[in-house]
Structure formats: C-alpha cells, structure tokens
Amino acid sequence: MDFSSFLLMRQEIILLAIILLLLIAEIFIPKNKKSSIVHLAIFLFGIHTVVGFLAISECSIFGGSFQTNNLIHFFKNVLNIGVFILLLQSADWLQEKIVTQNKGTEFFILLFSSLLGMYFMISSGDFLMFYIGLELSTLPVAALAAYETSKRISSESGIKLILSAGLASGISLFGVSLLYATSGSIFFHDIIGVISANNLTILGFVLFFAGLSFKISIVPFHFWTADVYEGAPISVASYLSVISKGAAVFILMILLFTIFKPLMHVWENIVYVVAIATMFIGNLFALRQENMKRFLAFSSIAQAGFILLGIISGSQLGTTTVVYFVMIYIFSNLAAFGVVQAISLKTGKENMSDYEGLYRTNPNLSLVMLLALFSLAGIPPVAGFFGKFFLFTAAASEGYYLLVFLAVVNVTISLYYYLLVVRAMFLRKGENPIPFFKNKLYMRLGLVITVVGILVLGLYSPLYDYIYELSSLFN
Amino acid sequence: MDILSLFVVVPVLTILALVFTKGLKQARLVSMVGSMFQLGMAVNLVIAYFKERAINDNIMVFTKDYVWFEQFNIHYAIGVDGISVALLVLTSIVVLAGVFISWKMPDLPKEFFISLLVLATGVYGFFISIDLFTMFVFYEIAVIPMYLLIGIWGSGPKEYSAMKLTLMLMGASAVLLVGVLGIYFNSNADGGALTFNILEIAQVNIPFEAQKLFFPLTFIGFAVLGALFPFHTWSPDGHASAPTAVSMLHAGVLMKLGGYGVFRIAMFLLPEGAMHWDTFFIILAAIGVVYGAFGAIRQTDLKYINAYASVSHLGLVLFALLTLNKTAWNGAIIQSLSHGLLTAMFFALIGMIYGRTNTRDIKKLGGLMKVLPFIGAIYVITGLAYLGLPGFSGFVAEMNIFVGAFENPSMFNRVLTILAVSSIVVTAVYILRLVGKIMMGPLVNDDFKDLPKATWYEKTGILLLLIPIIAIGVAPLWLSDMIMASLDPFIKGVL
C-alpha cells in the first residue's frame, strides 16, 4: 500500500481536514465575529461537495476493510449535497440561536463527524469498519438532538435517541458476532463464499437487520422516531430523516444484495412483512398528527416502507431505483423540512393549523411546500412520482403484485394527509395567518436547490441510466 | 415541433406566461389567447388528420417516439386516431368556453387559470399518448389540480368534496398503476422486450390468466373517472362544489378520460379479459345508467341533478363499450363528445343562473325565461338535446348505442339494453320538469325581476358549445366516418 491509495479515501480525508480546520478556526476567530464560522463552514463544505464529483477508481484498502467504487462514491456525493442543503437551510438558525450561545463550531464538528461515520459505514469492507462507522454516525447526532439545551424536550430527545441507538447497535453487534461464529470471518468478501441458511446464521442476520432497522426506522423499530424528531432542533430532525436514513438504507441494501444474497429466501419474507407494516403504521399514524415535525416523522417512516419495495426485488433494477428514490427523497424531504424550519425560526410556530392561509401571505414558501409534499406523495410531474413508480416497478418485476397493491393503497392514504397540509396552506384563509416575511440568502438558496432537484431529477432520465450503470457493480 | 406535441407545449407555455401576469385582466387575456390558439390547433389537426388518413392507414397517425427511460423501455410516444382527434377538439372547445365563463374570477385569478390549464395539459397529453407510462403521468396531472380548483374556488362543503374527489380518483389511479404494471410485465409474453407502447402490446398475446387478473384493475382504475356505479359517489359532490368552469371541464372533459382509457387500454390491450369480465361490468354499467337517471329525479339542486344525469349518461358510454359492438362503440364515442358539450353547457348555464340568483335550488327558481331570455332559451335547447331530441348530438349518440346494443342476439344483453333505454324516459321526466319549473311559469321571486342579461363573454362561451352540438346533430356522418374507421383495430381483439 503506497501513499497514493490514501487518495482513494479523499472524501473522508477532506472532511476530516474540514473538521480540524474548523477546530483551529474556532480558536482564532475573535469572540465578536463568531458568526463567521457559519460562513466558513458552509464555504468549506461547499468546496468539499464540488471536489467530491471528481472521479474515483474502484479499490479496496486496509486489507479489504475499506472499499469504494463508483456507486459508493456517487452515494457519498448525494449525501454531501443533502448535507450542504441542510447547512444552507440551518444557517440562519445557527446564527441566531446557536452562535450566540457560543457553540456554533461544535455543531459543525458533530455534524461532520457523523457524516464521516456514514462515509465509513457505506464504504466498509468488514463488520468492524461497519460498526465503527455506525457508531460514529450515531453518537454525534444524539448530542446534536439535545443541542437546544434551554429546551427540556430537546434534552429528552437526545436521551431517547442515544438509548435506542445504543440498544440498536448492541443488537446489531450481537448479530455480527453470531455471523462471525458461523462464517469465521468478519470480512464481507470472505463471508460471501461461506454463508448458508442455517439457524444460527439466520438468527445473526435477523439481529443484524433489526439493528439497522432502528436507523431506518422500520416498524417495529420506529418508536423513537416521532419523539426524537419533535424534540430535536429541526436541522437535526431533518438530518436524521434524510441523510442518516439514506445512508442506512444504502448500506442495508448493499449488504442484503451481496453477502446476504444466499439468504434471500429468508430476508425476502422479512422485508415483505416489515414493508407492509412500516407503510401502514407510518401512514396511519401520520393521519392524526398536528405538529409538523411529528407529521414529517411518520411520513418518513412510511417512505421507508416504500423503499423496502425496491429492496425486496433484489435486482439491479432494485438497487438503481432505491438509490434514485433516496436521492429524490432527500431533496423532497429537505424542502419540506426547510419550509418548516424557516417558519419555525421566524414565528416559532410548528403546528399544521398555524399554516392556515399561508399561501396568501407567503406564496413562495407555500409553493415550495406544495412541491415537496407532491413529491413525497408521488404526484407527477415532480420527481417523487418517478421514484415511487420505479420502486413499484421493481417490486412488480419479481411478481410482488399484492405488495404493490398494498403499497398503492398506502399511497392513497398518504395523499390524504399530505393534502391536509395543502388544505391548510391553500384552501383555508386562516384567522391569524403567518405574516409575510423574507428569508435570508442562505435559506432561499437552500430551498431553491431543493426545488430544482424536485423538478428536474424525475424528468431527467439520463440520471437514472447513469445510476443503473453504476449499480451493476453490486449485482 | 410536431403537430401533436404542441398540444402539450402550448398549454405549458401559457402557464409559464400566466406566472408573470398580474391581476385578473392580464391572466384571463393570456388564458384566452392560449386557449384560442389551442382551438385553432385542434381544428387544424382535424384537417391535417383527414389529409393524412387518405394516404396513411396505420392505426395511429402523426406518431412520434422518443426514448425517455431506457431501462424500462419508457418512451414519450404520441399518435392519434379518429377517436383521440375528436376528443382533442372537444377538449379545446370546452377549455376555451371555460375560460370565457370564468371571465370574472374574483379570487386569486392567476392561480385559478394556471390550475385550469394544468388540468387541460394533462387531458391533452392523455389523449395524444400511446405509451402507457406517459399516459399515466398525464392522467395524474389532469386529476390533481382538481383538489385546488374545488377546494379554493368552490362553494358549499368544498373541502370535503375536494378531498373525496381527489382521494377516490387518485385511489383509482393507484389501482390502475397495478394494472399498468401487470400489462407491462406481460408484454414480453411472445418473447419480445418489455414495453409500455400500446400499439406494440396490442400485438402481443398476453396470457389469459394475466388478462383475467389485470383487466378488472385497469378497468376500474379508469372507470371510476367515468363514474362507474358504485364508484360514482365522488362525482355529484365534486360537481356541486366546484366552480362553474371546473364543473364544465370536469364533466365535459376529464370524465371522458375514463371511457377513453377503458376503451384504449383495458379493452384494447386485454381483450380476453374484457370478454371474461364483460357480464359483470355491463351489469354495473346498466345499473349506473338507471340509477343515475332516478337519482337525478330526486335532486333539487341544479348541479346535483346534472351530476346524476352525468352518471347516467356516462354509464351509457361504459355500457355501450361493453356491448362489444361496433355501432354501439361508435355511439359511445359520439356520446362522449355529445355529453361533454351538453353537460359543459348545462354547468355553464347553471353557473350563470347561480351567479345572478344566488341559488341553485329549483324550488326557489321559476319563470326565469321572462327575465333571462337568452339563458332561458339556451337552457331549453340544451335540455332537449340532452334527452335525445333528433337534430342534436344526443340523438345521434343514443341512437347508435341502442341500435348497436340490440344487435347482440343474446337475451341477457337485450334485456339490459331495454333497461338502459328506459333511462331515456326518466331523463325526459327530469329534464322537462326542470325546464318547466325554473324557466316557465310565473316569476317566483320579485328580486329576480331585473337580473342582469347575459354578457358578451357568457354568450361567446355558450355559442362555442352550441355550434358543435348542432353540427353533430345535423351532420353526424363525417364524424361517424372518422370514428368508425378507427374502430377496426379494436374489433379484431374482441370479436
């Protein structure tokens, strides 16, 4: 291994450098100019995002514990874009609420550390690296969830997250140890050859799957989701629901399609059942939510259920579609969270009834929300429709027509509650609508990028073909 | 730009132009210009179609095909035959009339016209598509603006109606999606590649088991929009709450997507499934015809009367399609056109009456002919055309349907036909009673004495609809020929 192979970890190294730079900058920036740390962080991360698009070659280093290829690289870029949008959307909040308490730098350091953890998690070539990545991606988020120390509910959310995540990691680790016991190795490429469907392996797999399910908030491991989202600062809830979930879905899919391929007849059934449960429970609970954060929490649980439809197909079509859908989902959900964030920051209001009459006072924000909700609901011509249609196609390609039928029933249920928000914003006039306000540049930019994504990603088909090409690496 | 894609491009450009308008005057002007251009294009298309048909005997003409999503073999594929040309013309007429009828839209005019044109875009796109995926996309685009249109600009229990309508139609489209996927994954039954292209799928012998499974899904998916009993319940509430132009567009055009889809997708692509399920669905359709007619008798709200009448008349379309007879099919298509024009006309007139008297309750109306002679006269004409008086479009359509349906020698079909024919009598009852009650007789309310007369834009809208109604009525053959020539490929599948 020579020095140049370190460059294959370019994404990780640059992100680490940014974290260190911010740490140093924190020391040298004078007290009265602390808000400039926000600009610096966004600037640096913007560069990192752009640099990420340089091509990378396929490789595996550190004796196979770290691997990367074009699909993984592409997915890291997707995560980068998501985090970048998130930073833009939370810049105002940071400057007004967090920097004034003199803990702006830590926010970025924690956030970036978590992202770093996800990089390692999706690049892992063995279970050790995977576990380290999983922990590194979760622990900082727990701190972030409790970031608004002045609010009780925020601390509660932090504790809830760390407890459930700790439990989940523990279960996962136990599963891994059982897999090690049966296969004699923790390296993925060794396991692929020897795994077979005996009881111990299946038990190990189920425990492992359960651990990851926590992160994706698949039923029955979803209980933390709504509470944590409600209490956590909106940027953190948004991070959990898109970036963290996206990365976990990705690695789950990769592992299912590669090392657990011989167990497909087992995990097919599991995924089938939990997909149905996740869709129904997420959707039915979302129906009655008043708080927008809880609302989006349950909606994101339901979306995870839809994603499982892509996973169950176990084919290249499935891989492509899941990556494609996650990307669209990141843009759509970030747009929705961005609007909630903007309104909450200006007015402190987070309930659906507060949104009544929003269109007449803040038409642009309402339109962004409308597009985001339509995309989440899967209505053409916005991107979410294409994502969902292809997920269903992937499931139908393996003959899961009943599952697809149940999924479309759920689409209709979900449409109802997405339309409730539309109803509040557009149909109602509201007694006391949120007065007009203007967003700052960062927030506007953050929302504009998501809107462009929502409008373009679906209609622009070469992107899908590109992902399809990349996905051949895993099938 | 080819002649068909313009039907999508022009409305989209109109919408983009509308985004930059300010106030009612600019918005309606832009919409009017855009819609007039559409009407011009539609007329031009008819002429071009006849020219093309003379030298080209493919099923679809003016076809264009661009690959969209390569992995799924999804194309943006377009093409028209006589049926879709006729429906495109209908759409452009009703849209333009709708713009005129909404000339005085007080609340959020820009948004109203944008939503209206989004709906129109969806409908145009639907009629020109020959790719299942593209078609499905346009279908949903046409349905979803309904929520905003009814919810924001409607009247009465508008939130409830809007939600009910949207959920039922989107639910139907969700069921349809399963059907579409089922067709797609069976389109390689003969060893070819998977395809969404309708013409290619029609060549494939999809296994009978699959046809049996996916026909009802596809059929119901479309037929809900065509107000198939018992899935029609969204329609009366939706129509009653919708603003005038939206009712016009919805009953006049959007509901035609249902019949068209049933014919073009469900029956054309799954003919064996159609024959297998025929008896079941034809009973539902016949019930719908009679039920709708009796439902209309019981109503006192003008819009509800019309909505139930629509259930009855569109039930007739489905009924005719399911008789599997060429003459009846011809009638079904003409009935679609005729009902589209007539019902749009009715809703426009109801909107005008309501706008002046602030009531749609027939008990509170009476003697309007004296104060509103133009509206009154047109109302009577429309009513007569609606119950199938010779000389108007309704007669041509129903004549064809019933003659065709009776040609079928099976006793079961004949009994059903007789049942369906009886709905004409019921129609006559409610139409004549209605006309007698609200138009004739003494003026019931003195406040109605000096109601404002019809304005120029209202008259323009009305005339736009009236001309084709009479044209079809007195000279149906050119239309019949155009449609008949396009029915042959369908015949091959089911007869």
HADDOCK unambig.tbl for C-alpha pairs under 7 A between the chains (distance, minus, plus):
assign (segid A and resid 379 and name CA) (segid B and resid 140 and name CA) 6.89 0.50 0.50
assign (segid A and resid 380 and name CA) (segid B and resid 137 and name CA) 5.96 0.50 0.50
assign (segid A and resid 380 and name CA) (segid B and resid 140 and name CA) 6.53 0.50 0.50
assign (segid A and resid 380 and name CA) (segid B and resid 141 and name CA) 6.00 0.50 0.50
assign (segid A and resid 381 and name CA) (segid B and resid 141 and name CA) 6.98 0.50 0.50
assign (segid A and resid 393 and name CA) (segid B and resid 181 and name CA) 6.58 0.50 0.50
assign (segid A and resid 396 and name CA) (segid B and resid 181 and name CA) 6.86 0.50 0.50
assign (segid A and resid 397 and name CA) (segid B and resid 185 and name CA) 6.71 0.50 0.50
assign (segid A and resid 404 and name CA) (segid B and resid 178 and name CA) 6.83 0.50 0.50
assign (segid A and resid 405 and name CA) (segid B and resid 178 and name CA) 6.29 0.50 0.50
assign (segid A and resid 408 and name CA) (segid B and resid 174 and name CA) 5.21 0.50 0.50
assign (segid A and resid 408 and name CA) (segid B and resid 175 and name CA) 6.91 0.50 0.50
assign (segid A and resid 409 and name CA) (segid B and resid 171 and name CA) 6.98 0.50 0.50
assign (segid A and resid 412 and name CA) (segid B and resid 167 and name CA) 6.48 0.50 0.50
assign (segid A and resid 412 and name CA) (segid B and resid 170 and name CA) 6.55 0.50 0.50
assign (segid A and resid 412 and name CA) (segid B and resid 171 and name CA) 5.37 0.50 0.50
assign (segid A and resid 416 and name CA) (segid B and resid 167 and name CA) 6.86 0.50 0.50
assign (segid A and resid 426 and name CA) (segid B and resid 152 and name CA) 6.89 0.50 0.50
assign (segid A and resid 427 and name CA) (segid B and resid 151 and name CA) 5.59 0.50 0.50
assign (segid A and resid 427 and name CA) (segid B and resid 152 and name CA) 4.82 0.50 0.50
assign (segid A and resid 461 and name CA) (segid B and resid 68 and name CA) 6.15 0.50 0.50
assign (segid A and resid 461 and name CA) (segid B and resid 69 and name CA) 5.40 0.50 0.50
assign (segid A and resid 465 and name CA) (segid B and resid 71 and name CA) 6.83 0.50 0.50
